[in-house]
């Protein structure tokens, strides 16, 4: 039997989070679209190796402090 408590609303929200976190972000240091989520809140640039601690599901850092 299917679980009725997991409706369309929950699925859409999960899709949105998944899209946000699997998307590539541009690096504030080398300006390339090479930042990927390593784990919850940790983002790493594959090009210059920069690591950023930020939001768990999306990157909000636009420039280096
Ligand atoms: Zn970089």
PDB file of the backbone (N, CA, C, O) and the ligand in Angstrom, with CONECT records:
HET     ZN  A 101       1
ATOM      1  N   UNK A   1       0.824  -1.206   0.000  1.00  0.00           N
ATOM      2  CA  UNK A   1       0.000   0.000   0.000  1.00  0.00           C
ATOM      3  C   UNK A   1       0.860   1.259   0.000  1.00  0.00           C
ATOM      4  O   UNK A   1       1.937   1.296   0.595  1.00  0.00           O
ATOM      5  N   UNK A   2       0.377   2.252  -0.657  1.00  0.00           N
ATOM      6  CA  UNK A   2       1.130   3.497  -0.725  1.00  0.00           C
ATOM      7  C   UNK A   2       0.935   4.347   0.523  1.00  0.00           C
ATOM      8  O   UNK A   2      -0.121   4.304   1.155  1.00  0.00           O
ATOM      9  N   UNK A   3       1.935   5.100   0.866  1.00  0.00           N
ATOM     10  CA  UNK A   3       1.814   6.003   2.001  1.00  0.00           C
ATOM     11  C   UNK A   3       1.156   7.302   1.525  1.00  0.00           C
ATOM     12  O   UNK A   3       1.739   8.021   0.713  1.00  0.00           O
ATOM     13  N   UNK A   4      -0.013   7.604   2.001  1.00  0.00           N
ATOM     14  CA  UNK A   4      -0.740   8.786   1.511  1.00  0.00           C
ATOM     15  C   UNK A   4      -0.195  10.100   2.041  1.00  0.00           C
ATOM     16  O   UNK A   4      -0.572  11.167   1.555  1.00  0.00           O
ATOM     17  N   UNK A   5       0.682  10.039   3.029  1.00  0.00           N
ATOM     18  CA  UNK A   5       1.112  11.320   3.586  1.00  0.00           C
ATOM     19  C   UNK A   5       2.215  11.995   2.769  1.00  0.00           C
ATOM     20  O   UNK A   5       2.528  13.161   3.010  1.00  0.00           O
ATOM     21  N   UNK A   6       2.799  11.291   1.819  1.00  0.00           N
ATOM     22  CA  UNK A   6       3.772  11.958   0.956  1.00  0.00           C
ATOM     23  C   UNK A   6       3.079  12.434  -0.310  1.00  0.00           C
ATOM     24  O   UNK A   6       2.996  11.693  -1.289  1.00  0.00           O
ATOM     25  N   UNK A   7       2.591  13.639  -0.297  1.00  0.00           N
ATOM     26  CA  UNK A   7       1.822  14.170  -1.414  1.00  0.00           C
ATOM     27  C   UNK A   7       2.672  14.896  -2.424  1.00  0.00           C
ATOM     28  O   UNK A   7       3.901  14.868  -2.361  1.00  0.00           O
ATOM     29  N   UNK A   8       2.004  15.548  -3.357  1.00  0.00           N
ATOM     30  CA  UNK A   8       2.677  16.276  -4.425  1.00  0.00           C
ATOM     31  C   UNK A   8       3.471  17.457  -3.862  1.00  0.00           C
ATOM     32  O   UNK A   8       4.557  17.771  -4.349  1.00  0.00           O
ATOM     33  N   UNK A   9       2.922  18.107  -2.835  1.00  0.00           N
ATOM     34  CA  UNK A   9       3.586  19.271  -2.253  1.00  0.00           C
ATOM     35  C   UNK A   9       4.968  18.934  -1.756  1.00  0.00           C
ATOM     36  O   UNK A   9       5.920  19.663  -2.037  1.00  0.00           O
ATOM     37  N   UNK A  10       5.101  17.854  -1.030  1.00  0.00           N
ATOM     38  CA  UNK A  10       6.390  17.442  -0.496  1.00  0.00           C
ATOM     39  C   UNK A  10       7.344  17.098  -1.627  1.00  0.00           C
ATOM     40  O   UNK A  10       8.526  17.440  -1.583  1.00  0.00           O
ATOM     41  N   UNK A  11       6.819  16.418  -2.642  1.00  0.00           N
ATOM     42  CA  UNK A  11       7.690  16.013  -3.736  1.00  0.00           C
ATOM     43  C   UNK A  11       8.231  17.232  -4.471  1.00  0.00           C
ATOM     44  O   UNK A  11       9.408  17.269  -4.829  1.00  0.00           O
ATOM     45  N   UNK A  12       7.384  18.224  -4.698  1.00  0.00           N
ATOM     46  CA  UNK A  12       7.837  19.436  -5.381  1.00  0.00           C
ATOM     47  C   UNK A  12       8.902  20.160  -4.587  1.00  0.00           C
ATOM     48  O   UNK A  12       9.871  20.675  -5.145  1.00  0.00           O
ATOM     49  N   UNK A  13       8.713  20.194  -3.280  1.00  0.00           N
ATOM     50  CA  UNK A  13       9.701  20.870  -2.452  1.00  0.00           C
ATOM     51  C   UNK A  13      11.047  20.144  -2.518  1.00  0.00           C
ATOM     52  O   UNK A  13      12.096  20.782  -2.606  1.00  0.00           O
ATOM     53  N   UNK A  14      11.013  18.839  -2.475  1.00  0.00           N
ATOM     54  CA  UNK A  14      12.248  18.063  -2.559  1.00  0.00           C
ATOM     55  C   UNK A  14      12.926  18.270  -3.903  1.00  0.00           C
ATOM     56  O   UNK A  14      14.151  18.371  -3.976  1.00  0.00           O
ATOM     57  N   UNK A  15      12.135  18.332  -4.962  1.00  0.00           N
ATOM     58  CA  UNK A  15      12.692  18.570  -6.293  1.00  0.00           C
ATOM     59  C   UNK A  15      13.426  19.907  -6.330  1.00  0.00           C
ATOM     60  O   UNK A  15      14.523  20.014  -6.878  1.00  0.00           O
ATOM     61  N   UNK A  16      12.805  20.918  -5.740  1.00  0.00           N
ATOM     62  CA  UNK A  16      13.403  22.252  -5.743  1.00  0.00           C
ATOM     63  C   UNK A  16      14.738  22.242  -4.994  1.00  0.00           C
ATOM     64  O   UNK A  16      15.723  22.815  -5.459  1.00  0.00           O
ATOM     65  N   UNK A  17      14.759  21.594  -3.842  1.00  0.00           N
ATOM     66  CA  UNK A  17      15.995  21.512  -3.065  1.00  0.00           C
ATOM     67  C   UNK A  17      17.059  20.732  -3.821  1.00  0.00           C
ATOM     68  O   UNK A  17      18.231  21.110  -3.826  1.00  0.00           O
ATOM     69  N   UNK A  18      16.649  19.649  -4.455  1.00  0.00           N
ATOM     70  CA  UNK A  18      17.600  18.831  -5.181  1.00  0.00           C
ATOM     71  C   UNK A  18      18.226  19.619  -6.326  1.00  0.00           C
ATOM     72  O   UNK A  18      19.432  19.545  -6.562  1.00  0.00           O
ATOM     73  N   UNK A  19      17.389  20.374  -7.030  1.00  0.00           N
ATOM     74  CA  UNK A  19      17.879  21.195  -8.139  1.00  0.00           C
ATOM     75  C   UNK A  19      18.884  22.219  -7.641  1.00  0.00           C
ATOM     76  O   UNK A  19      19.949  22.397  -8.230  1.00  0.00           O
ATOM     77  N   UNK A  20      18.538  22.887  -6.557  1.00  0.00           N
ATOM     78  CA  UNK A  20      19.414  23.923  -5.999  1.00  0.00           C
ATOM     79  C   UNK A  20      20.760  23.361  -5.603  1.00  0.00           C
ATOM     80  O   UNK A  20      21.804  23.954  -5.874  1.00  0.00           O
ATOM     81  N   UNK A  21      20.721  22.199  -4.950  1.00  0.00           N
ATOM     82  CA  UNK A  21      21.988  21.714  -4.419  1.00  0.00           C
ATOM     83  C   UNK A  21      22.831  20.966  -5.429  1.00  0.00           C
ATOM     84  O   UNK A  21      24.032  20.791  -5.223  1.00  0.00           O
ATOM     85  N   UNK A  22      22.221  20.519  -6.522  1.00  0.00           N
ATOM     86  CA  UNK A  22      23.019  19.794  -7.510  1.00  0.00           C
ATOM     87  C   UNK A  22      23.534  20.725  -8.600  1.00  0.00           C
ATOM     88  O   UNK A  22      24.353  20.347  -9.438  1.00  0.00           O
ATOM     89  N   UNK A  23      23.031  21.945  -8.562  1.00  0.00           N
ATOM     90  CA  UNK A  23      23.417  22.944  -9.550  1.00  0.00           C
ATOM     91  C   UNK A  23      24.841  23.441  -9.275  1.00  0.00           C
ATOM     92  O   UNK A  23      25.320  23.402  -8.141  1.00  0.00           O
ATOM     93  N   UNK A  24      25.502  23.908 -10.338  1.00  0.00           N
ATOM     94  CA  UNK A  24      26.835  24.471 -10.138  1.00  0.00           C
ATOM     95  C   UNK A  24      26.731  25.969  -9.897  1.00  0.00           C
ATOM     96  O   UNK A  24      25.890  26.653 -10.481  1.00  0.00           O
ATOM     97  N   UNK A  25      27.589  26.456  -9.040  1.00  0.00           N
ATOM     98  CA  UNK A  25      27.583  27.879  -8.724  1.00  0.00           C
ATOM     99  C   UNK A  25      28.908  28.504  -9.140  1.00  0.00           C
ATOM    100  O   UNK A  25      29.924  27.817  -9.251  1.00  0.00           O
ATOM    101  N   UNK A  26      28.887  29.803  -9.368  1.00  0.00           N
ATOM    102  CA  UNK A  26      30.138  30.419  -9.790  1.00  0.00           C
ATOM    103  C   UNK A  26      30.984  30.771  -8.570  1.00  0.00           C
ATOM    104  O   UNK A  26      30.482  31.218  -7.539  1.00  0.00           O
ATOM    105  N   UNK A  27      32.270  30.554  -8.727  1.00  0.00           N
ATOM    106  CA  UNK A  27      33.223  30.734  -7.649  1.00  0.00           C
ATOM    107  C   UNK A  27      33.519  32.221  -7.446  1.00  0.00           C
ATOM    108  O   UNK A  27      33.789  32.931  -8.415  1.00  0.00           O
ATOM    109  N   UNK A  28      33.471  32.698  -6.208  1.00  0.00           N
ATOM    110  CA  UNK A  28      33.770  34.113  -5.942  1.00  0.00           C
ATOM    111  C   UNK A  28      35.238  34.461  -6.165  1.00  0.00           C
ATOM    112  O   UNK A  28      35.579  35.637  -6.295  1.00  0.00           O
ATOM    113  N   UNK A  29      36.110  33.457  -6.210  1.00  0.00           N
ATOM    114  CA  UNK A  29      37.540  33.731  -6.409  1.00  0.00           C
ATOM    115  C   UNK A  29      37.951  33.646  -7.883  1.00  0.00           C
ATOM    116  O   UNK A  29      38.501  34.601  -8.432  1.00  0.00           O
ATOM    117  N   UNK A  30      37.683  32.499  -8.520  1.00  0.00           N
ATOM    118  CA  UNK A  30      38.148  32.365  -9.909  1.00  0.00           C
ATOM    119  C   UNK A  30      37.054  32.648 -10.926  1.00  0.00           C
ATOM    120  O   UNK A  30      37.308  32.613 -12.130  1.00  0.00           O
ATOM    121  N   UNK A  31      35.838  32.928 -10.459  1.00  0.00           N
ATOM    122  CA  UNK A  31      34.712  33.331 -11.317  1.00  0.00           C
ATOM    123  C   UNK A  31      34.257  32.259 -12.303  1.00  0.00           C
ATOM    124  O   UNK A  31      33.600  32.573 -13.295  1.00  0.00           O
ATOM    125  N   UNK A  32      34.595  31.015 -12.045  1.00  0.00           N
ATOM    126  CA  UNK A  32      34.153  29.944 -12.933  1.00  0.00           C
ATOM    127  C   UNK A  32      32.969  29.221 -12.308  1.00  0.00           C
ATOM    128  O   UNK A  32      32.814  29.192 -11.088  1.00  0.00           O
ATOM    129  N   UNK A  33      32.150  28.645 -13.153  1.00  0.00           N
ATOM    130  CA  UNK A  33      31.009  27.879 -12.654  1.00  0.00           C
ATOM    131  C   UNK A  33      31.482  26.503 -12.205  1.00  0.00           C
ATOM    132  O   UNK A  33      31.159  25.492 -12.827  1.00  0.00           O
ATOM    133  N   UNK A  34      32.242  26.473 -11.130  1.00  0.00           N
ATOM    134  CA  UNK A  34      32.797  25.184 -10.735  1.00  0.00           C
ATOM    135  C   UNK A  34      32.653  24.895  -9.251  1.00  0.00           C
ATOM    136  O   UNK A  34      33.358  24.041  -8.713  1.00  0.00           O
ATOM    137  N   UNK A  35      31.754  25.592  -8.591  1.00  0.00           N
ATOM    138  CA  UNK A  35      31.484  25.309  -7.179  1.00  0.00           C
ATOM    139  C   UNK A  35      30.413  24.240  -7.077  1.00  0.00           C
ATOM    140  O   UNK A  35      29.331  24.372  -7.650  1.00  0.00           O
ATOM    141  N   UNK A  36      30.720  23.194  -6.352  1.00  0.00           N
ATOM    142  CA  UNK A  36      29.736  22.143  -6.133  1.00  0.00           C
ATOM    143  C   UNK A  36      29.602  21.857  -4.648  1.00  0.00           C
ATOM    144  O   UNK A  36      30.523  22.089  -3.865  1.00  0.00           O
ATOM    145  N   UNK A  37      28.429  21.346  -4.279  1.00  0.00           N
ATOM    146  CA  UNK A  37      28.160  21.034  -2.879  1.00  0.00           C
ATOM    147  C   UNK A  37      28.902  19.749  -2.514  1.00  0.00           C
ATOM    148  O   UNK A  37      28.731  18.721  -3.169  1.00  0.00           O
ATOM    149  N   UNK A  38      29.717  19.812  -1.477  1.00  0.00           N
ATOM    150  CA  UNK A  38      30.453  18.635  -1.030  1.00  0.00           C
ATOM    151  C   UNK A  38      29.627  17.863  -0.010  1.00  0.00           C
ATOM    152  O   UNK A  38      29.437  16.653  -0.131  1.00  0.00           O
ATOM    153  N   UNK A  39      29.138  18.584   0.999  1.00  0.00           N
ATOM    154  CA  UNK A  39      28.205  18.007   1.962  1.00  0.00           C
ATOM    155  C   UNK A  39      27.346  19.147   2.471  1.00  0.00           C
ATOM    156  O   UNK A  39      27.491  20.283   2.020  1.00  0.00           O
ATOM    157  N   UNK A  40      26.468  18.863   3.390  1.00  0.00           N
ATOM    158  CA  UNK A  40      25.536  19.876   3.873  1.00  0.00           C
ATOM    159  C   UNK A  40      26.251  21.148   4.328  1.00  0.00           C
ATOM    160  O   UNK A  40      26.959  21.138   5.334  1.00  0.00           O
ATOM    161  N   UNK A  41      26.066  22.230   3.594  1.00  0.00           N
ATOM    162  CA  UNK A  41      26.652  23.507   3.974  1.00  0.00           C
ATOM    163  C   UNK A  41      28.086  23.718   3.540  1.00  0.00           C
ATOM    164  O   UNK A  41      28.644  24.791   3.770  1.00  0.00           O
ATOM    165  N   UNK A  42      28.699  22.718   2.916  1.00  0.00           N
ATOM    166  CA  UNK A  42      30.083  22.856   2.464  1.00  0.00           C
ATOM    167  C   UNK A  42      30.113  22.869   0.940  1.00  0.00           C
ATOM    168  O   UNK A  42      29.579  21.972   0.288  1.00  0.00           O
ATOM    169  N   UNK A  43      30.741  23.893   0.387  1.00  0.00           N
ATOM    170  CA  UNK A  43      30.812  24.065  -1.057  1.00  0.00           C
ATOM    171  C   UNK A  43      32.268  24.159  -1.457  1.00  0.00           C
ATOM    172  O   UNK A  43      33.068  24.789  -0.766  1.00  0.00           O
ATOM    173  N   UNK A  44      32.616  23.535  -2.569  1.00  0.00           N
ATOM    174  CA  UNK A  44      34.011  23.559  -2.979  1.00  0.00           C
ATOM    175  C   UNK A  44      34.151  23.841  -4.466  1.00  0.00           C
ATOM    176  O   UNK A  44      33.394  23.335  -5.295  1.00  0.00           O
ATOM    177  N   UNK A  45      35.140  24.660  -4.772  1.00  0.00           N
ATOM    178  CA  UNK A  45      35.434  24.973  -6.162  1.00  0.00           C
ATOM    179  C   UNK A  45      36.394  23.928  -6.705  1.00  0.00           C
ATOM    180  O   UNK A  45      37.458  23.688  -6.133  1.00  0.00           O
ATOM    181  N   UNK A  46      36.005  23.306  -7.820  1.00  0.00           N
ATOM    182  CA  UNK A  46      36.835  22.250  -8.402  1.00  0.00           C
ATOM    183  C   UNK A  46      38.046  22.815  -9.117  1.00  0.00           C
ATOM    184  O   UNK A  46      39.005  22.095  -9.394  1.00  0.00           O
ATOM    185  N   UNK A  47      38.001  24.098  -9.414  1.00  0.00           N
ATOM    186  CA  UNK A  47      39.060  24.703 -10.190  1.00  0.00           C
ATOM    187  C   UNK A  47      40.186  25.247  -9.309  1.00  0.00           C
ATOM    188  O   UNK A  47      41.353  24.901  -9.494  1.00  0.00           O
ATOM    189  N   UNK A  48      39.817  26.113  -8.337  1.00  0.00           N
ATOM    190  CA  UNK A  48      40.877  26.695  -7.518  1.00  0.00           C
ATOM    191  C   UNK A  48      40.932  26.093  -6.113  1.00  0.00           C
ATOM    192  O   UNK A  48      41.820  26.435  -5.332  1.00  0.00           O
ATOM    193  N   UNK A  49      39.998  25.202  -5.784  1.00  0.00           N
ATOM    194  CA  UNK A  49      40.063  24.509  -4.506  1.00  0.00           C
ATOM    195  C   UNK A  49      39.480  25.282  -3.337  1.00  0.00           C
ATOM    196  O   UNK A  49      39.593  24.843  -2.193  1.00  0.00           O
ATOM    197  N   UNK A  50      38.865  26.414  -3.598  1.00  0.00           N
ATOM    198  CA  UNK A  50      38.257  27.233  -2.552  1.00  0.00           C
ATOM    199  C   UNK A  50      37.101  26.489  -1.874  1.00  0.00           C
ATOM    200  O   UNK A  50      36.240  25.912  -2.538  1.00  0.00           O
ATOM    201  N   UNK A  51      37.102  26.517  -0.556  1.00  0.00           N
ATOM    202  CA  UNK A  51      36.019  25.885   0.188  1.00  0.00           C
ATOM    203  C   UNK A  51      35.210  26.942   0.919  1.00  0.00           C
ATOM    204  O   UNK A  51      35.767  27.834   1.560  1.00  0.00           O
ATOM    205  N   UNK A  52      33.899  26.835   0.816  1.00  0.00           N
ATOM    206  CA  UNK A  52      33.018  27.807   1.454  1.00  0.00           C
ATOM    207  C   UNK A  52      32.010  27.090   2.341  1.00  0.00           C
ATOM    208  O   UNK A  52      31.433  26.079   1.940  1.00  0.00           O
ATOM    209  N   UNK A  53      31.801  27.608   3.534  1.00  0.00           N
ATOM    210  CA  UNK A  53      30.731  27.107   4.395  1.00  0.00           C
ATOM    211  C   UNK A  53      29.557  28.062   4.258  1.00  0.00           C
ATOM    212  O   UNK A  53      29.677  29.251   4.553  1.00  0.00           O
ATOM    213  N   UNK A  54      28.429  27.543   3.813  1.00  0.00           N
ATOM    214  CA  UNK A  54      27.278  28.405   3.558  1.00  0.00           C
ATOM    215  C   UNK A  54      25.993  27.625   3.814  1.00  0.00           C
ATOM    216  O   UNK A  54      25.980  26.635   4.545  1.00  0.00           O
ATOM    217  N   UNK A  55      24.946  28.084   3.213  1.00  0.00           N
ATOM    218  CA  UNK A  55      23.654  27.427   3.272  1.00  0.00           C
ATOM    219  C   UNK A  55      23.753  25.936   2.967  1.00  0.00           C
ATOM    220  O   UNK A  55      24.618  25.515   2.200  1.00  0.00           O
ATOM    221  N   UNK A  56      22.881  25.144   3.557  1.00  0.00           N
ATOM    222  CA  UNK A  56      22.929  23.704   3.333  1.00  0.00           C
ATOM    223  C   UNK A  56      22.516  23.320   1.917  1.00  0.00           C
ATOM    224  O   UNK A  56      23.026  22.342   1.370  1.00  0.00           O
ATOM    225  N   UNK A  57      21.606  24.070   1.321  1.00  0.00           N
ATOM    226  CA  UNK A  57      21.049  23.635   0.038  1.00  0.00           C
ATOM    227  C   UNK A  57      21.279  24.597  -1.119  1.00  0.00           C
ATOM    228  O   UNK A  57      20.963  24.270  -2.263  1.00  0.00           O
ATOM    229  N   UNK A  58      21.823  25.772  -0.842  1.00  0.00           N
ATOM    230  CA  UNK A  58      22.120  26.661  -1.955  1.00  0.00           C
ATOM    231  C   UNK A  58      23.271  27.568  -1.560  1.00  0.00           C
ATOM    232  O   UNK A  58      23.543  27.763  -0.375  1.00  0.00           O
ATOM    233  N   UNK A  59      23.934  28.114  -2.546  1.00  0.00           N
ATOM    234  CA  UNK A  59      25.088  28.962  -2.236  1.00  0.00           C
ATOM    235  C   UNK A  59      24.684  30.433  -2.310  1.00  0.00           C
ATOM    236  O   UNK A  59      24.174  30.889  -3.334  1.00  0.00           O
ATOM    237  N   UNK A  60      24.908  31.161  -1.243  1.00  0.00           N
ATOM    238  CA  UNK A  60      24.502  32.559  -1.213  1.00  0.00           C
ATOM    239  C   UNK A  60      25.689  33.505  -1.302  1.00  0.00           C
ATOM    240  O   UNK A  60      25.510  34.705  -1.510  1.00  0.00           O
ATOM    241  N   UNK A  61      26.902  32.975  -1.146  1.00  0.00           N
ATOM    242  CA  UNK A  61      28.097  33.816  -1.206  1.00  0.00           C
ATOM    243  C   UNK A  61      28.337  34.259  -2.638  1.00  0.00           C
ATOM    244  O   UNK A  61      28.409  33.433  -3.548  1.00  0.00           O
ATOM    245  N   UNK A  62      28.460  35.560  -2.835  1.00  0.00           N
ATOM    246  CA  UNK A  62      28.683  36.082  -4.179  1.00  0.00           C
ATOM    247  C   UNK A  62      30.092  36.649  -4.333  1.00  0.00           C
ATOM    248  O   UNK A  62      30.630  36.705  -5.438  1.00  0.00           O
ATOM    249  N   UNK A  63      30.679  37.064  -3.222  1.00  0.00           N
ATOM    250  CA  UNK A  63      32.035  37.581  -3.304  1.00  0.00           C
ATOM    251  C   UNK A  63      32.779  37.248  -2.014  1.00  0.00           C
ATOM    252  O   UNK A  63      32.164  36.942  -0.993  1.00  0.00           O
ATOM    253  N   UNK A  64      34.070  37.310  -2.070  1.00  0.00           N
ATOM    254  CA  UNK A  64      34.878  36.997  -0.892  1.00  0.00           C
ATOM    255  C   UNK A  64      34.945  38.196   0.046  1.00  0.00           C
ATOM    256  O   UNK A  64      35.043  39.346  -0.382  1.00  0.00           O
ATOM    257  N   UNK A  65      34.890  37.893   1.319  1.00  0.00           N
ATOM    258  CA  UNK A  65      34.978  38.979   2.284  1.00  0.00           C
ATOM    259  C   UNK A  65      36.420  39.423   2.500  1.00  0.00           C
ATOM    260  O   UNK A  65      36.675  40.335   3.287  1.00  0.00           O
TER     261      UNK A  65
HETATM  262 ZN    ZN A 101      37.381  28.870  -7.777  1.00  0.00          ZN
END
